Amino acid sequence: AQFCGEKIDRIQAIQKVNSLEARILDCGPAGYQDYYPALFGGVLGLIAKPGAVIVEQLYSDELKAVLESHLTLVYSNETRNSGINNWEVYKAFFNKDSAVRKGLGEIANLSSLALWAIHEKNYDSLIPLIAKEGEERRKLFPGILTPKMQELHTELKSKGDHLGMKVCGAGGGGCFLLTHTPNDKNYIESLVDKFNMKKLDFNVEQPL
């Protein structure tokens, strides 16, 4: 904006940078979801409409406390090219792979249910929905979880269905979330140590 001598708001900034990203990548439209948290903070509902994205700020101190006590952020100590995973899922979608299309549809449905749960302050159902989304994402392509993450996931699920895993990033990545009750924190930390991974401190920030 300074370089061009323009005054633009946050939405205009996202639209411009999103278009620039697509031009640089030269592979079609670029995703938009990663831009909003950086400029809005808090907890966001992003509702895609034709020609626009509706931004809903969902932050509350109560929601912050629930998320921070029921989620653990973990760095796997492993890196991989999550863009390849994304590309495989995209190809499967456009090739009308029924399993991938069903999985993406279920992710969209779970996201809508999570938005509803936050609106209703039904936090007991919110955390399991995060875990279920992770399960659906894991099934989209084998590379979403590394072998080591898969081993951790198997051991985690053997301890109870109330425990879950959700990778961060559409195609997987170096970090993931573990879902649990506050009483499971000691077990979660010991499990992370067992697999030589690293628990990362995090907090849900207030709206910017």
N, C-alpha and C positions, 0 to 999 in steps of 0.2 A: 504493500500500500504506500509506503514511504517512497519507494523507487518510482512508482507511477504517479505519485502525487494525488492519490485517491483516498477517500474516506469510505471504509467499508465496515459493515457490522460482522458479527460472528458467522452468521449463516452465509453471507456473501463470501467471506474468507474461505469457508469450507467448500463452497461450490467451485471457487476459483482453483484452490489447491487440488481438489479432487479431479478437476479437468486437466490440470497440469500433470498430475500423476498418470492419468490415463494416456496422455500424449507421450510422456517419457517412456512408459512401459510398452506402448505401441502394441497392445494385445487386446484391445477392447476396453469396456468401462472398468473403472477401478471401484473397489469397495469404499463405502463412506463411513462405516460405523466407528472406526478408530479415531476419527477427528473430533467427534463431539465431546467425549470425556475430557480431552485436554483443554477444551475451551469453556466447558460448562461445569465440570467437577460434579460432585455429588453422586447420586444414583439416577440413571436416566432410563426412561422408556423412549425408544426410537421407533416411531410408527410410520412405515413407508406408505405414502400415498402417491398417486400419479402426479409427477411433477414436483413433489415436495416430501420432506421428512418432518413429521410432527415431533417436536422435542418436549417431553414431559419430565419435569424434575420431580423425583420421587423421594428425595432425601428426607429423613427424619432421624432424630437422636435414637428413637426406639429401633428403627431399622438398622442403623449403624451398629448398635449394641448386639443385635441378633446376628448380623453377618460376621462381625468380628469374633464372636464367641462360638460360631458354628462352622467356620471355614478356616483352614490352614493353607497358606501359600507355600509351595515347595518348589525349589529349583532342582531339577533332575541331575545336574552336573553333566548333562548330555546335550549336544547340539545336533541339529539336522536341518535339512532344507524343507521347511514346512510348505514352501511354495509348490514343491513337487506333489505333495499330498493334496493340496488344494486343486492343482491341475488335474489330477486323476479323478477327483470327485466331480469337477466341472465336466470333464469329458464323459464320465458315466452318466451325468444328468442329461447332457445334450444327446447322448446316444440312447436315451430313454431306458436306462437301466432301472428296472422296477424297484429293486431293493434300495438303491441310492435315492431314488425319487420318494419312496415311502419314508426313508429315514430323514430326509430333509423336510418333508411335510410334517413329520412328528416333531422335529426340532422347532419348527414354526409354531406348532400347536402348544408345545411345552412353554415356549416363550410367552405366548398369549396367556396361558394359565398362570405363569409366574407374575405377569403384570397385574392380573386380576387379584392374585393372592396378596400382593403388596397394597393394592387399593383397599382391599378388605381387611388388611392387617392380619391376615391368616398366615402367620409366619411358620406355624407348624407344618404347613403344606409346602411352603416356599423352598425350604432346604432340600427336601426330597426331590422337588422338581429340578433343582440345579444338578443333583446327582443323576437323575434320569436323562437330562439333556446330555450329560457326559457319556452315558451309556450309548445313546443314539449316535453321538459324534464318533465314538470309538469304533463303532461297527461300519462306518462309511468306507474306511480304507485301512488295510493292515498297518500302514506306516504311521497312523495317527499316534499310536503308543509305541515306544521303543520296547525291545524285549525286556529290559530291566523294569520299565514302568509297568509292563504287562504282568511281570512277576509280583510286583508290589500290589497291583490291582487285585490279582487272584488271592493273595494272602489277606488283603483288606476285606474282600467280600466274604471270605471264610469266617470272619468274626461277626458278621451280621448284616442284614440288608439295610440297616439304618446308616451304614457307612458307604461313602461313594467317592468317585473321582471325576473331575472335569478338567480336561486340558485347556490351557489358555491359548487362544488363537484358533482360527478356523481349521487350519491344517495341522494342529498340534504345535508344540514348541518346547522350549527348554523348561517352562514352568507349568504347574498344574495346581488345581485346588483339590483339597480333600474335604469332604463334608462329614460332619460328626456332631455329637452332642458335646456340651461343655465338659461332661464327665469323661469323655474319651481322650482328652488332650494329652495325657501322659502316654497312653498307648500309641497315639498318632506320632508323637515325638520319638518314641522308641522305634517305631516302624521306619520312620524316615532315616534315623541313624543306622538302622540295620542294613539299609540299601545304599548307604554312603551318599545320601542326598542331603539337601540343606533346607531347613525351615527358614523362611524369610519373614521378617516382621512386615506387617502391612496395617494400614488403617483406611477406613472409608472417609474421604475428605468431604468437607462441607461444600456446598455450591460456590462457584467462583463469581 
